[in-house]
Amino acid sequence: VGKTKQPHYRIIVADERRSRDGRFIEILGQYNPRQEPSHLNVDNDKAVAWLKQGAQPTERVRKLLEISGAWAQFTASKSAK
């Protein structure tokens, strides 16, 4: 997604055995760093559900989930158990 010199990213759930640009399971949101302020749109409920199932976010996606509040929801639900 995006154009040359204009990045625009999708936040997805993918099997780790697939290639980076290969098939994915579900789109969780999108991130546009070029917009002022940066545009971040994440479905927090879906993200938390995947994290509870054992999904491992990359370092950058984890930071984006912290910004959106999904990571706080996930850690709160983990500590509530």
Biopython code that builds the backbone (N, CA, C, O; Angstrom):
import numpy as np
from Bio.PDB.StructureBuilder import StructureBuilder

atoms = [
    (1, "VAL", "N", (0.855, -1.162, 0.000)),
    (1, "VAL", "CA", (0.000, 0.000, 0.000)),
    (1, "VAL", "C", (0.904, 1.228, 0.000)),
    (1, "VAL", "O", (2.018, 1.181, 0.523)),
    (2, "GLY", "N", (0.435, 2.312, -0.577)),
    (2, "GLY", "CA", (1.220, 3.528, -0.656)),
    (2, "GLY", "C", (1.843, 3.671, -2.031)),
    (2, "GLY", "O", (1.623, 2.849, -2.920)),
    (3, "LYS", "N", (2.615, 4.718, -2.187)),
    (3, "LYS", "CA", (3.295, 4.986, -3.444)),
    (3, "LYS", "C", (4.762, 5.247, -3.145)),
    (3, "LYS", "O", (5.169, 5.278, -1.984)),
    (4, "THR", "N", (5.546, 5.432, -4.181)),
    (4, "THR", "CA", (6.952, 5.721, -4.005)),
    (4, "THR", "C", (7.115, 6.968, -3.146)),
    (4, "THR", "O", (6.520, 8.009, -3.422)),
    (5, "LYS", "N", (7.921, 6.849, -2.110)),
    (5, "LYS", "CA", (8.209, 7.932, -1.169)),
    (5, "LYS", "C", (6.985, 8.396, -0.376)),
    (5, "LYS", "O", (7.032, 9.440, 0.274)),
    (6, "GLN", "N", (5.893, 7.631, -0.423)),
    (6, "GLN", "CA", (4.694, 7.948, 0.357)),
    (6, "GLN", "C", (4.180, 6.670, 1.026)),
    (6, "GLN", "O", (3.201, 6.083, 0.566)),
    (7, "PRO", "N", (4.830, 6.238, 2.104)),
    (7, "PRO", "CA", (4.444, 4.976, 2.730)),
    (7, "PRO", "C", (3.073, 5.040, 3.392)),
    (7, "PRO", "O", (2.645, 6.081, 3.892)),
    (8, "HIS", "N", (2.410, 3.910, 3.378)),
    (8, "HIS", "CA", (1.110, 3.724, 4.027)),
    (8, "HIS", "C", (1.054, 2.233, 4.351)),
    (8, "HIS", "O", (1.167, 1.411, 3.442)),
    (9, "TYR", "N", (0.884, 1.868, 5.602)),
    (9, "TYR", "CA", (1.021, 0.478, 6.028)),
    (9, "TYR", "C", (-0.297, -0.104, 6.520)),
    (9, "TYR", "O", (-1.134, 0.599, 7.086)),
    (10, "ARG", "N", (-0.463, -1.398, 6.293)),
    (10, "ARG", "CA", (-1.556, -2.157, 6.890)),
    (10, "ARG", "C", (-1.001, -2.920, 8.080)),
    (10, "ARG", "O", (0.121, -3.424, 8.038)),
    (11, "ILE", "N", (-1.781, -3.001, 9.128)),
    (11, "ILE", "CA", (-1.426, -3.830, 10.282)),
    (11, "ILE", "C", (-2.228, -5.107, 10.116)),
    (11, "ILE", "O", (-3.459, -5.085, 10.142)),
    (12, "ILE", "N", (-1.522, -6.227, 9.945)),
    (12, "ILE", "CA", (-2.178, -7.487, 9.604)),
    (12, "ILE", "C", (-1.785, -8.594, 10.570)),
    (12, "ILE", "O", (-0.841, -8.465, 11.349)),
    (13, "VAL", "N", (-2.539, -9.687, 10.495)),
    (13, "VAL", "CA", (-2.193, -10.933, 11.169)),
    (13, "VAL", "C", (-1.804, -11.903, 10.067)),
    (13, "VAL", "O", (-2.573, -12.137, 9.134)),
    (14, "ALA", "N", (-0.593, -12.472, 10.180)),
    (14, "ALA", "CA", (-0.112, -13.393, 9.154)),
    (14, "ALA", "C", (0.606, -14.559, 9.819)),
    (14, "ALA", "O", (1.154, -14.427, 10.913)),
    (15, "ASP", "N", (0.595, -15.685, 9.151)),
    (15, "ASP", "CA", (1.336, -16.853, 9.613)),
    (15, "ASP", "C", (2.824, -16.557, 9.436)),
    (15, "ASP", "O", (3.235, -16.052, 8.391)),
    (16, "GLU", "N", (3.636, -16.869, 10.457)),
    (16, "GLU", "CA", (5.056, -16.550, 10.390)),
    (16, "GLU", "C", (5.785, -17.327, 9.296)),
    (16, "GLU", "O", (6.881, -16.938, 8.890)),
    (17, "ARG", "N", (5.194, -18.414, 8.818)),
    (17, "ARG", "CA", (5.838, -19.200, 7.764)),
    (17, "ARG", "C", (5.622, -18.608, 6.380)),
    (17, "ARG", "O", (6.273, -19.028, 5.422)),
    (18, "ARG", "N", (4.733, -17.654, 6.260)),
    (18, "ARG", "CA", (4.464, -16.994, 4.976)),
    (18, "ARG", "C", (5.489, -15.891, 4.731)),
    (18, "ARG", "O", (6.116, -15.388, 5.664)),
    (19, "SER", "N", (5.648, -15.524, 3.462)),
    (19, "SER", "CA", (6.556, -14.429, 3.139)),
    (19, "SER", "C", (5.968, -13.107, 3.628)),
    (19, "SER", "O", (4.774, -13.022, 3.914)),
    (20, "ARG", "N", (6.793, -12.097, 3.721)),
    (20, "ARG", "CA", (6.353, -10.805, 4.239)),
    (20, "ARG", "C", (5.211, -10.223, 3.423)),
    (20, "ARG", "O", (4.276, -9.653, 3.984)),
    (21, "ASP", "N", (5.278, -10.359, 2.116)),
    (21, "ASP", "CA", (4.247, -9.808, 1.241)),
    (21, "ASP", "C", (3.233, -10.863, 0.807)),
    (21, "ASP", "O", (2.460, -10.633, -0.124)),
    (22, "GLY", "N", (3.232, -12.017, 1.475)),
    (22, "GLY", "CA", (2.340, -13.109, 1.092)),
    (22, "GLY", "C", (0.947, -12.969, 1.675)),
    (22, "GLY", "O", (0.524, -11.891, 2.092)),
    (23, "ARG", "N", (0.247, -14.097, 1.690)),
    (23, "ARG", "CA", (-1.125, -14.096, 2.210)),
    (23, "ARG", "C", (-1.145, -13.727, 3.683)),
    (23, "ARG", "O", (-0.193, -13.979, 4.422)),
    (24, "PHE", "N", (-2.239, -13.131, 4.086)),
    (24, "PHE", "CA", (-2.422, -12.787, 5.491)),
    (24, "PHE", "C", (-3.785, -13.291, 5.936)),
    (24, "PHE", "O", (-4.633, -13.621, 5.107)),
    (25, "ILE", "N", (-3.994, -13.348, 7.241)),
    (25, "ILE", "CA", (-5.228, -13.886, 7.802)),
    (25, "ILE", "C", (-6.279, -12.791, 7.953)),
    (25, "ILE", "O", (-7.435, -12.977, 7.576)),
    (26, "GLU", "N", (-5.871, -11.644, 8.508)),
    (26, "GLU", "CA", (-6.844, -10.584, 8.780)),
    (26, "GLU", "C", (-6.144, -9.226, 8.851)),
    (26, "GLU", "O", (-4.999, -9.131, 9.294)),
    (27, "ILE", "N", (-6.837, -8.187, 8.414)),
    (27, "ILE", "CA", (-6.343, -6.815, 8.538)),
    (27, "ILE", "C", (-6.872, -6.241, 9.852)),
    (27, "ILE", "O", (-8.077, -6.243, 10.100)),
    (28, "LEU", "N", (-5.954, -5.749, 10.692)),
    (28, "LEU", "CA", (-6.345, -5.170, 11.978)),
    (28, "LEU", "C", (-6.457, -3.654, 11.922)),
    (28, "LEU", "O", (-7.162, -3.053, 12.733)),
    (29, "GLY", "N", (-5.774, -3.037, 10.983)),
    (29, "GLY", "CA", (-5.826, -1.583, 10.899)),
    (29, "GLY", "C", (-4.861, -1.056, 9.866)),
    (29, "GLY", "O", (-4.346, -1.804, 9.036)),
    (30, "GLN", "N", (-4.617, 0.249, 9.925)),
    (30, "GLN", "CA", (-3.692, 0.885, 8.996)),
    (30, "GLN", "C", (-2.963, 2.022, 9.691)),
    (30, "GLN", "O", (-3.425, 2.567, 10.693)),
    (31, "TYR", "N", (-1.797, 2.368, 9.124)),
    (31, "TYR", "CA", (-0.943, 3.405, 9.693)),
    (31, "TYR", "C", (-0.393, 4.257, 8.564)),
    (31, "TYR", "O", (0.196, 3.735, 7.617)),
    (32, "ASN", "N", (-0.582, 5.577, 8.659)),
    (32, "ASN", "CA", (-0.064, 6.514, 7.672)),
    (32, "ASN", "C", (0.863, 7.493, 8.388)),
    (32, "ASN", "O", (0.391, 8.447, 9.006)),
    (33, "PRO", "N", (2.189, 7.268, 8.312)),
    (33, "PRO", "CA", (3.121, 8.138, 9.026)),
    (33, "PRO", "C", (3.319, 9.497, 8.368)),
    (33, "PRO", "O", (3.864, 10.400, 9.003)),
    (34, "ARG", "N", (2.897, 9.675, 7.124)),
    (34, "ARG", "CA", (3.125, 10.925, 6.401)),
    (34, "ARG", "C", (2.114, 12.010, 6.762)),
    (34, "ARG", "O", (2.357, 13.190, 6.511)),
    (35, "GLN", "N", (1.010, 11.630, 7.334)),
    (35, "GLN", "CA", (-0.021, 12.602, 7.683)),
    (35, "GLN", "C", (0.381, 13.326, 8.966)),
    (35, "GLN", "O", (1.022, 12.729, 9.831)),
    (36, "GLU", "N", (0.021, 14.588, 9.102)),
    (36, "GLU", "CA", (0.314, 15.346, 10.320)),
    (36, "GLU", "C", (-0.967, 15.600, 11.088)),
    (36, "GLU", "O", (-1.824, 16.307, 10.556)),
    (37, "PRO", "N", (-1.171, 15.096, 12.273)),
    (37, "PRO", "CA", (-0.361, 14.083, 12.943)),
    (37, "PRO", "C", (-0.560, 12.717, 12.285)),
    (37, "PRO", "O", (-1.507, 12.520, 11.523)),
    (38, "SER", "N", (0.332, 11.784, 12.582)),
    (38, "SER", "CA", (0.262, 10.448, 11.979)),
    (38, "SER", "C", (-1.112, 9.832, 12.199)),
    (38, "SER", "O", (-1.689, 9.940, 13.281)),
    (39, "HIS", "N", (-1.623, 9.191, 11.165)),
    (39, "HIS", "CA", (-2.948, 8.570, 11.232)),
    (39, "HIS", "C", (-2.781, 7.094, 11.588)),
    (39, "HIS", "O", (-2.111, 6.354, 10.868)),
    (40, "LEU", "N", (-3.383, 6.669, 12.685)),
    (40, "LEU", "CA", (-3.344, 5.279, 13.123)),
    (40, "LEU", "C", (-4.767, 4.830, 13.385)),
    (40, "LEU", "O", (-5.482, 5.446, 14.176)),
    (41, "ASN", "N", (-5.179, 3.759, 12.726)),
    (41, "ASN", "CA", (-6.523, 3.216, 12.878)),
    (41, "ASN", "C", (-6.385, 1.717, 13.131)),
    (41, "ASN", "O", (-6.013, 0.965, 12.230)),
    (42, "VAL", "N", (-6.686, 1.278, 14.363)),
    (42, "VAL", "CA", (-6.559, -0.131, 14.734)),
    (42, "VAL", "C", (-7.858, -0.584, 15.378)),
    (42, "VAL", "O", (-8.426, 0.131, 16.203)),
    (43, "ASP", "N", (-8.335, -1.772, 15.005)),
    (43, "ASP", "CA", (-9.487, -2.379, 15.668)),
    (43, "ASP", "C", (-8.950, -3.060, 16.929)),
    (43, "ASP", "O", (-8.461, -4.188, 16.874)),
    (44, "ASN", "N", (-9.045, -2.368, 18.057)),
    (44, "ASN", "CA", (-8.455, -2.856, 19.305)),
    (44, "ASN", "C", (-9.037, -4.191, 19.749)),
    (44, "ASN", "O", (-8.308, -5.030, 20.278)),
    (45, "ASP", "N", (-10.335, -4.405, 19.547)),
    (45, "ASP", "CA", (-10.953, -5.667, 19.970)),
    (45, "ASP", "C", (-10.356, -6.849, 19.215)),
    (45, "ASP", "O", (-10.050, -7.879, 19.816)),
    (46, "LYS", "N", (-10.190, -6.707, 17.905)),
    (46, "LYS", "CA", (-9.584, -7.783, 17.110)),
    (46, "LYS", "C", (-8.130, -7.995, 17.509)),
    (46, "LYS", "O", (-7.672, -9.133, 17.613)),
    (47, "ALA", "N", (-7.399, -6.898, 17.734)),
    (47, "ALA", "CA", (-5.989, -7.003, 18.099)),
    (47, "ALA", "C", (-5.826, -7.741, 19.426)),
    (47, "ALA", "O", (-4.971, -8.618, 19.548)),
    (48, "VAL", "N", (-6.637, -7.392, 20.413)),
    (48, "VAL", "CA", (-6.556, -8.049, 21.723)),
    (48, "VAL", "C", (-6.928, -9.525, 21.596)),
    (48, "VAL", "O", (-6.307, -10.378, 22.231)),
    (49, "ALA", "N", (-7.933, -9.829, 20.783)),
    (49, "ALA", "CA", (-8.336, -11.224, 20.586)),
    (49, "ALA", "C", (-7.186, -12.037, 19.997)),
    (49, "ALA", "O", (-6.937, -13.158, 20.440)),
    (50, "TRP", "N", (-6.485, -11.491, 19.010)),
    (50, "TRP", "CA", (-5.356, -12.215, 18.409)),
    (50, "TRP", "C", (-4.198, -12.348, 19.398)),
    (50, "TRP", "O", (-3.544, -13.389, 19.441)),
    (51, "LEU", "N", (-3.939, -11.313, 20.188)),
    (51, "LEU", "CA", (-2.869, -11.399, 21.182)),
    (51, "LEU", "C", (-3.184, -12.461, 22.228)),
    (51, "LEU", "O", (-2.286, -13.173, 22.676)),
    (52, "LYS", "N", (-4.449, -12.573, 22.620)),
    (52, "LYS", "CA", (-4.852, -13.609, 23.584)),
    (52, "LYS", "C", (-4.673, -15.004, 23.008)),
    (52, "LYS", "O", (-4.437, -15.956, 23.752)),
    (53, "GLN", "N", (-4.785, -15.135, 21.681)),
    (53, "GLN", "CA", (-4.601, -16.435, 21.031)),
    (53, "GLN", "C", (-3.128, -16.768, 20.828)),
    (53, "GLN", "O", (-2.799, -17.854, 20.349)),
    (54, "GLY", "N", (-2.231, -15.837, 21.190)),
    (54, "GLY", "CA", (-0.802, -16.121, 21.109)),
    (54, "GLY", "C", (-0.075, -15.447, 19.966)),
    (54, "GLY", "O", (1.070, -15.798, 19.683)),
    (55, "ALA", "N", (-0.696, -14.498, 19.304)),
    (55, "ALA", "CA", (-0.032, -13.789, 18.208)),
    (55, "ALA", "C", (1.163, -13.008, 18.754)),
    (55, "ALA", "O", (1.079, -12.413, 19.829)),
    (56, "GLN", "N", (2.271, -13.010, 18.017)),
    (56, "GLN", "CA", (3.486, -12.319, 18.421)),
    (56, "GLN", "C", (3.685, -11.079, 17.551)),
    (56, "GLN", "O", (4.060, -11.213, 16.386)),
    (57, "PRO", "N", (3.446, -9.871, 18.081)),
    (57, "PRO", "CA", (3.629, -8.671, 17.258)),
    (57, "PRO", "C", (5.109, -8.342, 17.082)),
    (57, "PRO", "O", (5.932, -8.644, 17.946)),
    (58, "THR", "N", (5.433, -7.718, 15.948)),
    (58, "THR", "CA", (6.790, -7.222, 15.763)),
    (58, "THR", "C", (6.994, -6.043, 16.703)),
    (58, "THR", "O", (6.040, -5.534, 17.292)),
    (59, "GLU", "N", (8.241, -5.615, 16.838)),
    (59, "GLU", "CA", (8.545, -4.507, 17.747)),
    (59, "GLU", "C", (7.796, -3.239, 17.337)),
    (59, "GLU", "O", (7.242, -2.550, 18.194)),
    (60, "ARG", "N", (7.772, -2.925, 16.055)),
    (60, "ARG", "CA", (7.093, -1.719, 15.570)),
    (60, "ARG", "C", (5.586, -1.827, 15.773)),
    (60, "ARG", "O", (4.953, -0.857, 16.190)),
    (61, "VAL", "N", (5.001, -2.985, 15.488)),
    (61, "VAL", "CA", (3.554, -3.150, 15.661)),
    (61, "VAL", "C", (3.197, -3.064, 17.137)),
    (61, "VAL", "O", (2.146, -2.530, 17.491)),
    (62, "ARG", "N", (4.054, -3.581, 17.993)),
    (62, "ARG", "CA", (3.787, -3.473, 19.433)),
    (62, "ARG", "C", (3.730, -2.004, 19.853)),
    (62, "ARG", "O", (2.864, -1.618, 20.637)),
    (63, "LYS", "N", (4.648, -1.186, 19.336)),
    (63, "LYS", "CA", (4.631, 0.247, 19.662)),
    (63, "LYS", "C", (3.354, 0.904, 19.149)),
    (63, "LYS", "O", (2.776, 1.752, 19.830)),
    (64, "LEU", "N", (2.913, 0.519, 17.955)),
    (64, "LEU", "CA", (1.673, 1.073, 17.415)),
    (64, "LEU", "C", (0.473, 0.635, 18.254)),
    (64, "LEU", "O", (-0.456, 1.414, 18.464)),
    (65, "LEU", "N", (0.493, -0.615, 18.736)),
    (65, "LEU", "CA", (-0.589, -1.092, 19.602)),
    (65, "LEU", "C", (-0.584, -0.357, 20.940)),
    (65, "LEU", "O", (-1.643, -0.132, 21.526)),
    (66, "GLU", "N", (0.600, 0.019, 21.429)),
    (66, "GLU", "CA", (0.679, 0.816, 22.655)),
    (66, "GLU", "C", (0.051, 2.187, 22.438)),
    (66, "GLU", "O", (-0.654, 2.695, 23.311)),
    (67, "ILE", "N", (0.304, 2.787, 21.277)),
    (67, "ILE", "CA", (-0.261, 4.099, 20.966)),
    (67, "ILE", "C", (-1.782, 4.021, 20.870)),
    (67, "ILE", "O", (-2.486, 4.910, 21.349)),
    (68, "SER", "N", (-2.288, 2.950, 20.246)),
    (68, "SER", "CA", (-3.739, 2.823, 20.055)),
    (68, "SER", "C", (-4.468, 2.406, 21.335)),
    (68, "SER", "O", (-5.682, 2.585, 21.441)),
    (69, "GLY", "N", (-3.742, 1.856, 22.300)),
    (69, "GLY", "CA", (-4.350, 1.427, 23.553)),
    (69, "GLY", "C", (-4.656, -0.060, 23.610)),
    (69, "GLY", "O", (-5.081, -0.558, 24.652)),
    (70, "ALA", "N", (-4.451, -0.775, 22.522)),
    (70, "ALA", "CA", (-4.742, -2.210, 22.491)),
    (70, "ALA", "C", (-3.784, -2.981, 23.395)),
    (70, "ALA", "O", (-4.186, -3.954, 24.033)),
    (71, "TRP", "N", (-2.530, -2.560, 23.455)),
    (71, "TRP", "CA", (-1.552, -3.272, 24.284)),
    (71, "TRP", "C", (-1.917, -3.148, 25.761)),
    (71, "TRP", "O", (-1.763, -4.108, 26.516)),
    (72, "ALA", "N", (-2.397, -1.978, 26.184)),
    (72, "ALA", "CA", (-2.810, -1.785, 27.580)),
    (72, "ALA", "C", (-4.009, -2.672, 27.905)),
    (72, "ALA", "O", (-4.077, -3.245, 28.992)),
    (73, "GLN", "N", (-4.957, -2.792, 26.972)),
    (73, "GLN", "CA", (-6.110, -3.680, 27.179)),
    (73, "GLN", "C", (-5.647, -5.119, 27.333)),
    (73, "GLN", "O", (-6.150, -5.852, 28.184)),
    (74, "PHE", "N", (-4.681, -5.527, 26.503)),
    (74, "PHE", "CA", (-4.181, -6.900, 26.539)),
    (74, "PHE", "C", (-3.473, -7.186, 27.860)),
    (74, "PHE", "O", (-3.734, -8.213, 28.487)),
    (75, "THR", "N", (-2.586, -6.297, 28.289)),
    (75, "THR", "CA", (-1.863, -6.535, 29.542)),
    (75, "THR", "C", (-2.800, -6.485, 30.745)),
    (75, "THR", "O", (-2.593, -7.206, 31.721)),
    (76, "ALA", "N", (-3.836, -5.634, 30.685)),
    (76, "ALA", "CA", (-4.815, -5.579, 31.776)),
    (76, "ALA", "C", (-5.603, -6.879, 31.858)),
    (76, "ALA", "O", (-5.885, -7.366, 32.953)),
    (77, "SER", "N", (-5.960, -7.442, 30.711)),
    (77, "SER", "CA", (-6.710, -8.702, 30.719)),
    (77, "SER", "C", (-5.823, -9.859, 31.165)),
    (77, "SER", "O", (-6.311, -10.807, 31.781)),
    (78, "LYS", "N", (-4.511, -9.795, 30.860)),
    (78, "LYS", "CA", (-3.588, -10.835, 31.308)),
    (78, "LYS", "C", (-3.406, -10.790, 32.817)),
    (78, "LYS", "O", (-3.374, -11.835, 33.466)),
    (79, "SER", "N", (-3.286, -9.592, 33.382)),
    (79, "SER", "CA", (-3.056, -9.475, 34.823)),
    (79, "SER", "C", (-4.329, -9.726, 35.626)),
    (79, "SER", "O", (-4.256, -10.015, 36.820)),
    (80, "ALA", "N", (-5.491, -9.621, 34.990)),
    (80, "ALA", "CA", (-6.760, -9.858, 35.682)),
    (80, "ALA", "C", (-7.004, -11.341, 35.928)),
    (80, "ALA", "O", (-7.827, -11.699, 36.770)),
    (81, "LYS", "N", (-6.304, -12.200, 35.210)),
    (81, "LYS", "CA", (-6.512, -13.652, 35.367)),
    (81, "LYS", "C", (-5.960, -14.163, 36.655)),
    (81, "LYS", "O", (-6.054, -15.358, 36.936)),
]
sb = StructureBuilder()
sb.init_structure("model")
sb.init_model(0)
sb.init_chain("A")
sb.init_seg("    ")
for serial, (resi, resn, name, xyz) in enumerate(atoms, 1):
    if name == "N":
        sb.init_residue(resn, " ", resi, " ")
    sb.init_atom(name, np.array(xyz, "f"), 0.0, 1.0, " ", f" {name:<3s}", serial, name[0])
structure = sb.get_structure()
